[in-house]
Amino acid sequence: PPAGAHDDELVRLATAHDPTLLAPFVDYRIRAEGRSGHGIVLLCSKDSRALFEDVGCTAKLDKHHWESGAPCEFTLNVDEACR
């Protein structure tokens, strides 16, 4: 992806081969960033509450926010998660 790409642009690039992958997420906000050569995705509700956060270098879903009511902001440190 281009340097500085994030959120909608990264999601569009990642799903360009099959845009129907986004259909289940139409009622959500998807944030995405590339950091240190790794991707990080944050799924949020339409009212800006964080639900799930995941760093691409790990096998498991990294953080469940949905019970905390946390704001739609990245909290994971990619450099630590992807050692």
Distance bins in CASP14 RR format, pairs under 12 A and 6 or more apart:
PFRMAT RR
TARGET T0000
AUTHOR 0000-0000-0000
RMODE 2
METHOD distances of the structure
MODEL  1
1 7 0 0 0 0 0 1 0 0 0 0 0
1 8 0 0 0 0 0 1 0 0 0 0 0
1 9 1 0 0 1 0 0 0 0 0 0 0
1 10 1 0 1 0 0 0 0 0 0 0 0
1 11 0 0 0 0 0 1 0 0 0 0 0
1 12 0 0 0 0 1 0 0 0 0 0 0
1 13 1 0 1 0 0 0 0 0 0 0 0
1 14 0 0 0 0 1 0 0 0 0 0 0
1 16 0 0 0 0 0 1 0 0 0 0 0
1 32 0 0 0 0 1 0 0 0 0 0 0
1 33 0 0 0 0 1 0 0 0 0 0 0
1 34 1 0 0 1 0 0 0 0 0 0 0
1 35 0 0 0 0 0 1 0 0 0 0 0
1 37 0 0 0 0 0 1 0 0 0 0 0
1 39 0 0 0 0 1 0 0 0 0 0 0
2 9 1 0 0 1 0 0 0 0 0 0 0
2 10 0 0 0 0 1 0 0 0 0 0 0
2 12 0 0 0 0 0 1 0 0 0 0 0
2 13 0 0 0 0 1 0 0 0 0 0 0
2 34 0 0 0 0 0 1 0 0 0 0 0
3 9 0 0 0 0 0 1 0 0 0 0 0
3 10 0 0 0 0 0 1 0 0 0 0 0
3 33 0 0 0 0 0 1 0 0 0 0 0
3 34 0 0 0 0 1 0 0 0 0 0 0
3 35 0 0 0 0 0 1 0 0 0 0 0
3 37 0 0 0 0 0 1 0 0 0 0 0
4 10 0 0 0 0 1 0 0 0 0 0 0
4 32 0 0 0 0 0 1 0 0 0 0 0
4 33 0 0 0 0 1 0 0 0 0 0 0
4 34 0 0 0 0 1 0 0 0 0 0 0
4 35 0 0 0 0 0 1 0 0 0 0 0
5 11 0 0 0 0 1 0 0 0 0 0 0
5 12 0 0 0 0 1 0 0 0 0 0 0
5 13 1 0 0 1 0 0 0 0 0 0 0
5 14 0 0 0 0 0 1 0 0 0 0 0
5 32 0 0 0 0 1 0 0 0 0 0 0
5 33 0 0 0 0 1 0 0 0 0 0 0
5 34 1 0 0 1 0 0 0 0 0 0 0
5 35 0 0 0 0 0 1 0 0 0 0 0
5 39 0 0 0 0 0 1 0 0 0 0 0
6 12 0 0 0 0 0 1 0 0 0 0 0
6 13 0 0 0 0 0 1 0 0 0 0 0
6 14 0 0 0 0 0 1 0 0 0 0 0
6 30 0 0 0 0 0 1 0 0 0 0 0
6 31 1 0 0 1 0 0 0 0 0 0 0
6 32 1 0 0 1 0 0 0 0 0 0 0
6 33 1 0 1 0 0 0 0 0 0 0 0
6 34 1 0 0 1 0 0 0 0 0 0 0
6 35 0 0 0 0 1 0 0 0 0 0 0
6 39 0 0 0 0 0 1 0 0 0 0 0
6 40 0 0 0 0 1 0 0 0 0 0 0
6 41 0 0 0 0 0 1 0 0 0 0 0
6 42 0 0 0 0 0 1 0 0 0 0 0
6 74 0 0 0 0 0 1 0 0 0 0 0
7 13 0 0 0 0 0 1 0 0 0 0 0
7 14 0 0 0 0 0 1 0 0 0 0 0
7 29 0 0 0 0 1 0 0 0 0 0 0
7 30 1 0 0 1 0 0 0 0 0 0 0
7 31 1 0 1 0 0 0 0 0 0 0 0
7 32 1 0 1 0 0 0 0 0 0 0 0
7 33 1 0 0 1 0 0 0 0 0 0 0
7 34 0 0 0 0 0 1 0 0 0 0 0
7 40 0 0 0 0 0 1 0 0 0 0 0
7 41 0 0 0 0 1 0 0 0 0 0 0
7 42 0 0 0 0 1 0 0 0 0 0 0
7 43 0 0 0 0 0 1 0 0 0 0 0
7 44 0 0 0 0 0 1 0 0 0 0 0
7 72 0 0 0 0 0 1 0 0 0 0 0
7 74 0 0 0 0 0 1 0 0 0 0 0
8 14 0 0 0 0 0 1 0 0 0 0 0
8 15 0 0 0 0 0 1 0 0 0 0 0
8 22 0 0 0 0 0 1 0 0 0 0 0
8 29 0 0 0 0 1 0 0 0 0 0 0
8 30 0 0 0 0 1 0 0 0 0 0 0
8 31 0 0 0 0 1 0 0 0 0 0 0
8 32 0 0 0 0 1 0 0 0 0 0 0
8 33 0 0 0 0 0 1 0 0 0 0 0
9 15 0 0 0 0 0 1 0 0 0 0 0
9 16 0 0 0 0 0 1 0 0 0 0 0
9 30 0 0 0 0 0 1 0 0 0 0 0
9 31 0 0 0 0 0 1 0 0 0 0 0
9 32 0 0 0 0 1 0 0 0 0 0 0
9 33 0 0 0 0 0 1 0 0 0 0 0
9 34 0 0 0 0 0 1 0 0 0 0 0
10 16 0 0 0 0 0 1 0 0 0 0 0
10 30 0 0 0 0 1 0 0 0 0 0 0
10 31 0 0 0 0 1 0 0 0 0 0 0
10 32 1 1 0 0 0 0 0 0 0 0 0
10 33 1 0 0 1 0 0 0 0 0 0 0
10 34 1 0 0 1 0 0 0 0 0 0 0
10 35 0 0 0 0 0 1 0 0 0 0 0
10 39 0 0 0 0 1 0 0 0 0 0 0
10 40 0 0 0 0 1 0 0 0 0 0 0
10 41 0 0 0 0 1 0 0 0 0 0 0
10 42 0 0 0 0 0 1 0 0 0 0 0
11 19 0 0 0 0 1 0 0 0 0 0 0
11 21 0 0 0 0 1 0 0 0 0 0 0
11 22 1 0 0 1 0 0 0 0 0 0 0
11 25 0 0 0 0 1 0 0 0 0 0 0
11 28 0 0 0 0 0 1 0 0 0 0 0
11 29 0 0 0 0 0 1 0 0 0 0 0
11 30 1 0 1 0 0 0 0 0 0 0 0
11 31 0 0 0 0 1 0 0 0 0 0 0
11 32 1 0 1 0 0 0 0 0 0 0 0
11 33 0 0 0 0 0 1 0 0 0 0 0
11 34 0 0 0 0 0 1 0 0 0 0 0
11 39 0 0 0 0 0 1 0 0 0 0 0
11 41 0 0 0 0 1 0 0 0 0 0 0
11 42 0 0 0 0 0 1 0 0 0 0 0
11 43 0 0 0 0 0 1 0 0 0 0 0
12 18 0 0 0 0 0 1 0 0 0 0 0
12 19 0 0 0 0 1 0 0 0 0 0 0
12 21 0 0 0 0 0 1 0 0 0 0 0
12 22 0 0 0 0 1 0 0 0 0 0 0
12 30 0 0 0 0 0 1 0 0 0 0 0
12 32 0 0 0 0 1 0 0 0 0 0 0
13 19 0 0 0 0 0 1 0 0 0 0 0
13 32 0 0 0 0 1 0 0 0 0 0 0
13 34 0 0 0 0 0 1 0 0 0 0 0
13 39 0 0 0 0 0 1 0 0 0 0 0
14 21 0 0 0 0 1 0 0 0 0 0 0
14 22 0 0 0 0 1 0 0 0 0 0 0
14 30 0 0 0 0 1 0 0 0 0 0 0
14 32 1 0 0 1 0 0 0 0 0 0 0
14 33 0 0 0 0 0 1 0 0 0 0 0
14 34 0 0 0 0 0 1 0 0 0 0 0
14 39 0 0 0 0 1 0 0 0 0 0 0
14 41 0 0 0 0 1 0 0 0 0 0 0
14 56 0 0 0 0 0 1 0 0 0 0 0
15 21 1 0 1 0 0 0 0 0 0 0 0
15 22 1 0 1 0 0 0 0 0 0 0 0
15 23 0 0 0 0 0 1 0 0 0 0 0
15 24 0 0 0 0 0 1 0 0 0 0 0
15 25 0 0 0 0 1 0 0 0 0 0 0
15 30 0 0 0 0 1 0 0 0 0 0 0
15 32 0 0 0 0 0 1 0 0 0 0 0
15 41 0 0 0 0 0 1 0 0 0 0 0
16 22 0 0 0 0 0 1 0 0 0 0 0
19 25 0 0 0 0 0 1 0 0 0 0 0
19 26 0 0 0 0 0 1 0 0 0 0 0
20 26 0 0 0 0 0 1 0 0 0 0 0
21 30 0 0 0 0 0 1 0 0 0 0 0
22 28 0 0 0 0 1 0 0 0 0 0 0
22 29 0 0 0 0 0 1 0 0 0 0 0
22 30 1 0 0 1 0 0 0 0 0 0 0
22 32 0 0 0 0 0 1 0 0 0 0 0
22 43 0 0 0 0 0 1 0 0 0 0 0
24 30 0 0 0 0 0 1 0 0 0 0 0
24 43 0 0 0 0 0 1 0 0 0 0 0
25 31 0 0 0 0 0 1 0 0 0 0 0
25 32 0 0 0 0 0 1 0 0 0 0 0
25 41 0 0 0 0 0 1 0 0 0 0 0
25 42 0 0 0 0 0 1 0 0 0 0 0
25 43 1 0 0 1 0 0 0 0 0 0 0
25 44 0 0 0 0 0 1 0 0 0 0 0
25 45 0 0 0 0 0 1 0 0 0 0 0
25 46 0 0 0 0 0 1 0 0 0 0 0
25 51 0 0 0 0 0 1 0 0 0 0 0
25 52 0 0 0 0 0 1 0 0 0 0 0
26 46 0 0 0 0 1 0 0 0 0 0 0
27 43 0 0 0 0 0 1 0 0 0 0 0
27 44 0 0 0 0 0 1 0 0 0 0 0
27 45 0 0 0 0 1 0 0 0 0 0 0
27 46 1 0 0 1 0 0 0 0 0 0 0
27 47 0 0 0 0 0 1 0 0 0 0 0
27 51 0 0 0 0 0 1 0 0 0 0 0
28 41 0 0 0 0 0 1 0 0 0 0 0
28 42 0 0 0 0 0 1 0 0 0 0 0
28 43 1 0 1 0 0 0 0 0 0 0 0
28 44 1 0 0 1 0 0 0 0 0 0 0
28 45 1 0 0 1 0 0 0 0 0 0 0
28 46 1 0 0 1 0 0 0 0 0 0 0
28 47 0 0 0 0 0 1 0 0 0 0 0
28 48 0 0 0 0 0 1 0 0 0 0 0
28 49 0 0 0 0 0 1 0 0 0 0 0
28 50 0 0 0 0 0 1 0 0 0 0 0
28 51 1 0 0 1 0 0 0 0 0 0 0
28 52 0 0 0 0 1 0 0 0 0 0 0
28 66 0 0 0 0 0 1 0 0 0 0 0
28 72 0 0 0 0 0 1 0 0 0 0 0
29 41 0 0 0 0 0 1 0 0 0 0 0
29 42 0 0 0 0 1 0 0 0 0 0 0
29 43 1 0 0 1 0 0 0 0 0 0 0
29 44 1 0 1 0 0 0 0 0 0 0 0
29 45 1 0 0 1 0 0 0 0 0 0 0
29 46 1 0 0 1 0 0 0 0 0 0 0
29 47 0 0 0 0 1 0 0 0 0 0 0
29 48 1 0 0 1 0 0 0 0 0 0 0
29 49 0 0 0 0 1 0 0 0 0 0 0
29 50 0 0 0 0 1 0 0 0 0 0 0
29 51 0 0 0 0 1 0 0 0 0 0 0
29 52 0 0 0 0 0 1 0 0 0 0 0
29 71 0 0 0 0 0 1 0 0 0 0 0
29 72 1 0 0 1 0 0 0 0 0 0 0
29 73 0 0 0 0 0 1 0 0 0 0 0
30 40 0 0 0 0 0 1 0 0 0 0 0
30 41 1 0 0 1 0 0 0 0 0 0 0
30 42 1 0 0 1 0 0 0 0 0 0 0
30 43 1 0 1 0 0 0 0 0 0 0 0
30 44 1 0 0 1 0 0 0 0 0 0 0
30 45 0 0 0 0 0 1 0 0 0 0 0
30 46 0 0 0 0 0 1 0 0 0 0 0
30 50 0 0 0 0 0 1 0 0 0 0 0
30 51 0 0 0 0 0 1 0 0 0 0 0
30 52 0 0 0 0 0 1 0 0 0 0 0
30 53 0 0 0 0 0 1 0 0 0 0 0
30 54 0 0 0 0 0 1 0 0 0 0 0
30 72 0 0 0 0 0 1 0 0 0 0 0
31 39 0 0 0 0 0 1 0 0 0 0 0
31 40 0 0 0 0 1 0 0 0 0 0 0
31 41 1 0 0 1 0 0 0 0 0 0 0
31 42 1 0 1 0 0 0 0 0 0 0 0
31 43 1 0 0 1 0 0 0 0 0 0 0
31 44 1 0 0 1 0 0 0 0 0 0 0
31 45 0 0 0 0 0 1 0 0 0 0 0
31 48 0 0 0 0 0 1 0 0 0 0 0
31 50 0 0 0 0 1 0 0 0 0 0 0
31 51 0 0 0 0 0 1 0 0 0 0 0
31 52 0 0 0 0 0 1 0 0 0 0 0
31 53 0 0 0 0 1 0 0 0 0 0 0
31 54 0 0 0 0 0 1 0 0 0 0 0
31 65 0 0 0 0 0 1 0 0 0 0 0
31 71 0 0 0 0 0 1 0 0 0 0 0
31 72 1 0 0 1 0 0 0 0 0 0 0
31 73 0 0 0 0 1 0 0 0 0 0 0
31 74 1 0 0 1 0 0 0 0 0 0 0
31 75 0 0 0 0 0 1 0 0 0 0 0
31 76 0 0 0 0 0 1 0 0 0 0 0
32 38 0 0 0 0 0 1 0 0 0 0 0
32 39 1 0 0 1 0 0 0 0 0 0 0
32 40 1 0 0 1 0 0 0 0 0 0 0
32 41 1 0 1 0 0 0 0 0 0 0 0
32 42 1 0 0 1 0 0 0 0 0 0 0
32 43 0 0 0 0 1 0 0 0 0 0 0
32 44 0 0 0 0 0 1 0 0 0 0 0
32 53 0 0 0 0 0 1 0 0 0 0 0
32 54 0 0 0 0 1 0 0 0 0 0 0
32 55 0 0 0 0 0 1 0 0 0 0 0
32 56 0 0 0 0 0 1 0 0 0 0 0
32 74 0 0 0 0 1 0 0 0 0 0 0
33 39 1 0 0 1 0 0 0 0 0 0 0
33 40 1 0 1 0 0 0 0 0 0 0 0
33 41 0 0 0 0 1 0 0 0 0 0 0
33 42 0 0 0 0 1 0 0 0 0 0 0
33 53 0 0 0 0 0 1 0 0 0 0 0
33 54 0 0 0 0 0 1 0 0 0 0 0
33 55 0 0 0 0 0 1 0 0 0 0 0
33 56 0 0 0 0 0 1 0 0 0 0 0
33 73 0 0 0 0 0 1 0 0 0 0 0
33 74 1 0 0 1 0 0 0 0 0 0 0
33 76 0 0 0 0 0 1 0 0 0 0 0
33 78 0 0 0 0 1 0 0 0 0 0 0
34 40 1 0 0 1 0 0 0 0 0 0 0
34 41 0 0 0 0 1 0 0 0 0 0 0
34 42 0 0 0 0 0 1 0 0 0 0 0
34 55 0 0 0 0 1 0 0 0 0 0 0
34 56 0 0 0 0 1 0 0 0 0 0 0
34 57 0 0 0 0 0 1 0 0 0 0 0
34 74 0 0 0 0 0 1 0 0 0 0 0
34 76 0 0 0 0 0 1 0 0 0 0 0
34 78 1 0 0 1 0 0 0 0 0 0 0
34 79 0 0 0 0 0 1 0 0 0 0 0
34 82 0 0 0 0 0 1 0 0 0 0 0
35 41 0 0 0 0 0 1 0 0 0 0 0
35 55 0 0 0 0 1 0 0 0 0 0 0
35 56 0 0 0 0 0 1 0 0 0 0 0
35 57 0 0 0 0 0 1 0 0 0 0 0
35 74 0 0 0 0 1 0 0 0 0 0 0
35 76 0 0 0 0 1 0 0 0 0 0 0
35 77 0 0 0 0 1 0 0 0 0 0 0
35 78 1 0 1 0 0 0 0 0 0 0 0
35 79 1 0 0 1 0 0 0 0 0 0 0
35 80 0 0 0 0 0 1 0 0 0 0 0
35 81 0 0 0 0 1 0 0 0 0 0 0
35 82 0 0 0 0 1 0 0 0 0 0 0
36 55 0 0 0 0 1 0 0 0 0 0 0
36 56 0 0 0 0 0 1 0 0 0 0 0
36 57 0 0 0 0 1 0 0 0 0 0 0
36 76 0 0 0 0 0 1 0 0 0 0 0
36 77 0 0 0 0 1 0 0 0 0 0 0
36 78 1 0 1 0 0 0 0 0 0 0 0
36 79 1 0 1 0 0 0 0 0 0 0 0
36 80 0 0 0 0 0 1 0 0 0 0 0
36 81 0 0 0 0 1 0 0 0 0 0 0
36 82 1 0 0 1 0 0 0 0 0 0 0
36 83 0 0 0 0 0 1 0 0 0 0 0
37 55 0 0 0 0 0 1 0 0 0 0 0
37 56 0 0 0 0 1 0 0 0 0 0 0
37 57 0 0 0 0 1 0 0 0 0 0 0
37 78 0 0 0 0 1 0 0 0 0 0 0
37 79 0 0 0 0 0 1 0 0 0 0 0
37 82 0 0 0 0 1 0 0 0 0 0 0
38 54 0 0 0 0 0 1 0 0 0 0 0
38 55 1 0 0 1 0 0 0 0 0 0 0
38 56 1 0 1 0 0 0 0 0 0 0 0
38 57 1 0 1 0 0 0 0 0 0 0 0
38 58 0 0 0 0 1 0 0 0 0 0 0
38 62 0 0 0 0 0 1 0 0 0 0 0
38 76 0 0 0 0 0 1 0 0 0 0 0
38 77 0 0 0 0 0 1 0 0 0 0 0
38 78 1 0 1 0 0 0 0 0 0 0 0
38 79 0 0 0 0 1 0 0 0 0 0 0
38 80 0 0 0 0 0 1 0 0 0 0 0
38 81 1 0 0 1 0 0 0 0 0 0 0
38 82 1 0 1 0 0 0 0 0 0 0 0
38 83 0 0 0 0 0 1 0 0 0 0 0
39 53 0 0 0 0 0 1 0 0 0 0 0
39 54 0 0 0 0 1 0 0 0 0 0 0
39 55 1 0 0 1 0 0 0 0 0 0 0
39 56 1 0 1 0 0 0 0 0 0 0 0
39 57 1 0 0 1 0 0 0 0 0 0 0
39 58 0 0 0 0 0 1 0 0 0 0 0
39 62 0 0 0 0 0 1 0 0 0 0 0
39 74 0 0 0 0 0 1 0 0 0 0 0
39 76 0 0 0 0 0 1 0 0 0 0 0
39 78 1 0 0 1 0 0 0 0 0 0 0
39 81 0 0 0 0 0 1 0 0 0 0 0
39 82 0 0 0 0 1 0 0 0 0 0 0
40 52 0 0 0 0 0 1 0 0 0 0 0
40 53 1 0 0 1 0 0 0 0 0 0 0
40 54 1 0 0 1 0 0 0 0 0 0 0
40 55 1 0 1 0 0 0 0 0 0 0 0
40 56 1 0 0 1 0 0 0 0 0 0 0
40 57 0 0 0 0 1 0 0 0 0 0 0
40 58 0 0 0 0 0 1 0 0 0 0 0
40 62 0 0 0 0 1 0 0 0 0 0 0
40 63 0 0 0 0 0 1 0 0 0 0 0
40 73 0 0 0 0 0 1 0 0 0 0 0
40 74 1 0 0 1 0 0 0 0 0 0 0
40 75 0 0 0 0 1 0 0 0 0 0 0
40 76 1 0 0 1 0 0 0 0 0 0 0
40 77 0 0 0 0 1 0 0 0 0 0 0
40 78 1 0 1 0 0 0 0 0 0 0 0
40 79 0 0 0 0 0 1 0 0 0 0 0
40 80 0 0 0 0 0 1 0 0 0 0 0
40 81 0 0 0 0 1 0 0 0 0 0 0
40 82 0 0 0 0 1 0 0 0 0 0 0
41 50 0 0 0 0 0 1 0 0 0 0 0
41 51 0 0 0 0 0 1 0 0 0 0 0
41 52 0 0 0 0 1 0 0 0 0 0 0
41 53 1 0 0 1 0 0 0 0 0 0 0
41 54 1 0 1 0 0 0 0 0 0 0 0
41 55 0 0 0 0 1 0 0 0 0 0 0
41 56 1 0 0 1 0 0 0 0 0 0 0
41 57 0 0 0 0 0 1 0 0 0 0 0
41 58 0 0 0 0 0 1 0 0 0 0 0
41 61 0 0 0 0 1 0 0 0 0 0 0
41 62 0 0 0 0 1 0 0 0 0 0 0
41 63 0 0 0 0 0 1 0 0 0 0 0
41 72 0 0 0 0 0 1 0 0 0 0 0
41 74 0 0 0 0 1 0 0 0 0 0 0
41 76 0 0 0 0 0 1 0 0 0 0 0
41 78 0 0 0 0 0 1 0 0 0 0 0
42 48 0 0 0 0 0 1 0 0 0 0 0
42 49 0 0 0 0 0 1 0 0 0 0 0
42 50 1 0 0 1 0 0 0 0 0 0 0
42 51 0 0 0 0 1 0 0 0 0 0 0
42 52 1 0 0 1 0 0 0 0 0 0 0
42 53 1 0 1 0 0 0 0 0 0 0 0
42 54 1 0 0 1 0 0 0 0 0 0 0
42 55 0 0 0 0 0 1 0 0 0 0 0
42 56 0 0 0 0 0 1 0 0 0 0 0
42 61 0 0 0 0 0 1 0 0 0 0 0
42 62 0 0 0 0 0 1 0 0 0 0 0
42 63 0 0 0 0 1 0 0 0 0 0 0
42 64 0 0 0 0 0 1 0 0 0 0 0
42 65 0 0 0 0 1 0 0 0 0 0 0
42 66 0 0 0 0 0 1 0 0 0 0 0
42 70 0 0 0 0 1 0 0 0 0 0 0
42 71 0 0 0 0 0 1 0 0 0 0 0
42 72 1 0 0 1 0 0 0 0 0 0 0
42 73 1 0 0 1 0 0 0 0 0 0 0
42 74 1 0 1 0 0 0 0 0 0 0 0
42 75 0 0 0 0 1 0 0 0 0 0 0
42 76 0 0 0 0 1 0 0 0 0 0 0
43 49 0 0 0 0 0 1 0 0 0 0 0
43 50 1 0 0 1 0 0 0 0 0 0 0
43 51 1 0 1 0 0 0 0 0 0 0 0
43 52 1 0 1 0 0 0 0 0 0 0 0
43 53 1 0 0 1 0 0 0 0 0 0 0
43 54 0 0 0 0 1 0 0 0 0 0 0
43 61 0 0 0 0 1 0 0 0 0 0 0
43 62 0 0 0 0 0 1 0 0 0 0 0
43 63 0 0 0 0 0 1 0 0 0 0 0
43 64 0 0 0 0 0 1 0 0 0 0 0
43 65 0 0 0 0 1 0 0 0 0 0 0
43 66 0 0 0 0 1 0 0 0 0 0 0
43 72 0 0 0 0 1 0 0 0 0 0 0
43 74 0 0 0 0 0 1 0 0 0 0 0
44 50 1 0 1 0 0 0 0 0 0 0 0
44 51 1 0 1 0 0 0 0 0 0 0 0
44 52 0 0 0 0 1 0 0 0 0 0 0
44 53 0 0 0 0 1 0 0 0 0 0 0
44 65 0 0 0 0 1 0 0 0 0 0 0
44 66 0 0 0 0 1 0 0 0 0 0 0
44 69 0 0 0 0 0 1 0 0 0 0 0
44 70 0 0 0 0 1 0 0 0 0 0 0
44 71 0 0 0 0 1 0 0 0 0 0 0
44 72 1 1 0 0 0 0 0 0 0 0 0
44 73 0 0 0 0 1 0 0 0 0 0 0
44 74 0 0 0 0 0 1 0 0 0 0 0
45 51 1 0 0 1 0 0 0 0 0 0 0
45 52 0 0 0 0 0 1 0 0 0 0 0
45 65 0 0 0 0 1 0 0 0 0 0 0
45 66 0 0 0 0 1 0 0 0 0 0 0
45 69 0 0 0 0 1 0 0 0 0 0 0
45 70 0 0 0 0 0 1 0 0 0 0 0
45 71 0 0 0 0 0 1 0 0 0 0 0
45 72 1 0 0 1 0 0 0 0 0 0 0
46 72 0 0 0 0 1 0 0 0 0 0 0
47 69 0 0 0 0 1 0 0 0 0 0 0
47 71 0 0 0 0 0 1 0 0 0 0 0
47 72 0 0 0 0 1 0 0 0 0 0 0
48 65 0 0 0 0 0 1 0 0 0 0 0
48 69 0 0 0 0 1 0 0 0 0 0 0
48 70 0 0 0 0 1 0 0 0 0 0 0
48 71 1 0 0 1 0 0 0 0 0 0 0
48 72 1 0 1 0 0 0 0 0 0 0 0
48 73 0 0 0 0 1 0 0 0 0 0 0
49 65 1 0 0 1 0 0 0 0 0 0 0
49 66 1 0 0 1 0 0 0 0 0 0 0
49 67 0 0 0 0 0 1 0 0 0 0 0
49 68 0 0 0 0 1 0 0 0 0 0 0
49 69 1 0 1 0 0 0 0 0 0 0 0
49 70 1 0 0 1 0 0 0 0 0 0 0
49 71 1 0 0 1 0 0 0 0 0 0 0
49 72 1 0 0 1 0 0 0 0 0 0 0
49 73 0 0 0 0 0 1 0 0 0 0 0
50 62 0 0 0 0 0 1 0 0 0 0 0
50 63 0 0 0 0 1 0 0 0 0 0 0
50 64 0 0 0 0 1 0 0 0 0 0 0
50 65 1 1 0 0 0 0 0 0 0 0 0
50 66 1 0 0 1 0 0 0 0 0 0 0
50 67 0 0 0 0 0 1 0 0 0 0 0
50 68 1 0 0 1 0 0 0 0 0 0 0
50 69 1 0 0 1 0 0 0 0 0 0 0
50 70 1 0 1 0 0 0 0 0 0 0 0
50 71 1 0 0 1 0 0 0 0 0 0 0
50 72 1 0 1 0 0 0 0 0 0 0 0
50 73 1 0 0 1 0 0 0 0 0 0 0
50 74 0 0 0 0 1 0 0 0 0 0 0
50 75 1 0 0 1 0 0 0 0 0 0 0
50 76 0 0 0 0 0 1 0 0 0 0 0
51 61 0 0 0 0 0 1 0 0 0 0 0
51 63 0 0 0 0 1 0 0 0 0 0 0
51 64 1 0 0 1 0 0 0 0 0 0 0
51 65 1 0 1 0 0 0 0 0 0 0 0
51 66 1 0 1 0 0 0 0 0 0 0 0
51 67 0 0 0 0 1 0 0 0 0 0 0
51 68 0 0 0 0 1 0 0 0 0 0 0
51 69 0 0 0 0 1 0 0 0 0 0 0
51 70 0 0 0 0 1 0 0 0 0 0 0
51 71 0 0 0 0 0 1 0 0 0 0 0
51 72 0 0 0 0 1 0 0 0 0 0 0
52 60 0 0 0 0 0 1 0 0 0 0 0
52 61 1 0 0 1 0 0 0 0 0 0 0
52 62 0 0 0 0 1 0 0 0 0 0 0
52 63 1 0 0 1 0 0 0 0 0 0 0
52 64 1 0 0 1 0 0 0 0 0 0 0
52 65 1 0 0 1 0 0 0 0 0 0 0
52 66 1 0 0 1 0 0 0 0 0 0 0
52 67 0 0 0 0 0 1 0 0 0 0 0
52 68 0 0 0 0 0 1 0 0 0 0 0
52 70 0 0 0 0 0 1 0 0 0 0 0
52 72 0 0 0 0 0 1 0 0 0 0 0
52 74 0 0 0 0 0 1 0 0 0 0 0
52 75 0 0 0 0 0 1 0 0 0 0 0
52 76 0 0 0 0 0 1 0 0 0 0 0
53 60 0 0 0 0 0 1 0 0 0 0 0
53 61 0 0 0 0 1 0 0 0 0 0 0
53 62 1 0 1 0 0 0 0 0 0 0 0
53 63 1 0 1 0 0 0 0 0 0 0 0
53 64 0 0 0 0 1 0 0 0 0 0 0
53 65 1 0 0 1 0 0 0 0 0 0 0
53 66 0 0 0 0 0 1 0 0 0 0 0
53 68 0 0 0 0 0 1 0 0 0 0 0
53 70 0 0 0 0 1 0 0 0 0 0 0
53 71 0 0 0 0 0 1 0 0 0 0 0
53 72 0 0 0 0 1 0 0 0 0 0 0
53 73 0 0 0 0 1 0 0 0 0 0 0
53 74 1 0 0 1 0 0 0 0 0 0 0
53 75 1 0 0 1 0 0 0 0 0 0 0
53 76 1 0 1 0 0 0 0 0 0 0 0
53 77 0 0 0 0 0 1 0 0 0 0 0
53 78 0 0 0 0 0 1 0 0 0 0 0
53 81 0 0 0 0 0 1 0 0 0 0 0
54 60 0 0 0 0 1 0 0 0 0 0 0
54 61 1 0 1 0 0 0 0 0 0 0 0
54 62 1 0 1 0 0 0 0 0 0 0 0
54 63 1 0 0 1 0 0 0 0 0 0 0
54 64 0 0 0 0 0 1 0 0 0 0 0
54 65 0 0 0 0 0 1 0 0 0 0 0
54 74 0 0 0 0 0 1 0 0 0 0 0
54 75 0 0 0 0 0 1 0 0 0 0 0
54 76 0 0 0 0 1 0 0 0 0 0 0
54 78 0 0 0 0 0 1 0 0 0 0 0
54 81 0 0 0 0 1 0 0 0 0 0 0
54 82 0 0 0 0 0 1 0 0 0 0 0
55 61 0 0 0 0 1 0 0 0 0 0 0
55 62 1 0 1 0 0 0 0 0 0 0 0
55 63 0 0 0 0 1 0 0 0 0 0 0
55 74 0 0 0 0 1 0 0 0 0 0 0
55 75 0 0 0 0 0 1 0 0 0 0 0
55 76 1 0 1 0 0 0 0 0 0 0 0
55 77 0 0 0 0 1 0 0 0 0 0 0
55 78 1 0 1 0 0 0 0 0 0 0 0
55 79 0 0 0 0 0 1 0 0 0 0 0
55 80 0 0 0 0 1 0 0 0 0 0 0
55 81 1 0 1 0 0 0 0 0 0 0 0
55 82 1 0 0 1 0 0 0 0 0 0 0
55 83 0 0 0 0 0 1 0 0 0 0 0
56 62 0 0 0 0 1 0 0 0 0 0 0
56 76 0 0 0 0 0 1 0 0 0 0 0
56 78 0 0 0 0 1 0 0 0 0 0 0
56 81 0 0 0 0 1 0 0 0 0 0 0
56 82 1 0 0 1 0 0 0 0 0 0 0
57 76 0 0 0 0 0 1 0 0 0 0 0
57 77 0 0 0 0 0 1 0 0 0 0 0
57 78 1 0 0 1 0 0 0 0 0 0 0
57 79 0 0 0 0 0 1 0 0 0 0 0
57 80 0 0 0 0 0 1 0 0 0 0 0
57 81 1 0 0 1 0 0 0 0 0 0 0
57 82 1 1 0 0 0 0 0 0 0 0 0
57 83 0 0 0 0 1 0 0 0 0 0 0
58 76 0 0 0 0 1 0 0 0 0 0 0
58 78 0 0 0 0 0 1 0 0 0 0 0
58 80 0 0 0 0 0 1 0 0 0 0 0
58 81 1 0 1 0 0 0 0 0 0 0 0
58 82 1 0 0 1 0 0 0 0 0 0 0
58 83 0 0 0 0 0 1 0 0 0 0 0
59 81 0 0 0 0 0 1 0 0 0 0 0
60 81 0 0 0 0 0 1 0 0 0 0 0
61 76 0 0 0 0 0 1 0 0 0 0 0
62 74 0 0 0 0 0 1 0 0 0 0 0
62 75 0 0 0 0 1 0 0 0 0 0 0
62 76 1 0 1 0 0 0 0 0 0 0 0
62 77 0 0 0 0 0 1 0 0 0 0 0
62 78 0 0 0 0 0 1 0 0 0 0 0
62 80 0 0 0 0 0 1 0 0 0 0 0
62 81 1 0 0 1 0 0 0 0 0 0 0
62 82 0 0 0 0 0 1 0 0 0 0 0
63 70 0 0 0 0 1 0 0 0 0 0 0
63 73 0 0 0 0 0 1 0 0 0 0 0
63 74 0 0 0 0 1 0 0 0 0 0 0
63 75 1 0 0 1 0 0 0 0 0 0 0
63 76 1 0 0 1 0 0 0 0 0 0 0
63 77 0 0 0 0 0 1 0 0 0 0 0
63 81 0 0 0 0 1 0 0 0 0 0 0
64 70 0 0 0 0 0 1 0 0 0 0 0
64 75 0 0 0 0 0 1 0 0 0 0 0
65 71 0 0 0 0 1 0 0 0 0 0 0
65 72 0 0 0 0 1 0 0 0 0 0 0
65 73 0 0 0 0 1 0 0 0 0 0 0
65 74 0 0 0 0 0 1 0 0 0 0 0
65 75 1 0 0 1 0 0 0 0 0 0 0
65 76 0 0 0 0 0 1 0 0 0 0 0
66 72 0 0 0 0 0 1 0 0 0 0 0
68 75 0 0 0 0 1 0 0 0 0 0 0
70 76 0 0 0 0 0 1 0 0 0 0 0
74 81 0 0 0 0 0 1 0 0 0 0 0
75 81 0 0 0 0 0 1 0 0 0 0 0
76 82 0 0 0 0 1 0 0 0 0 0 0
77 83 0 0 0 0 0 1 0 0 0 0 0
END
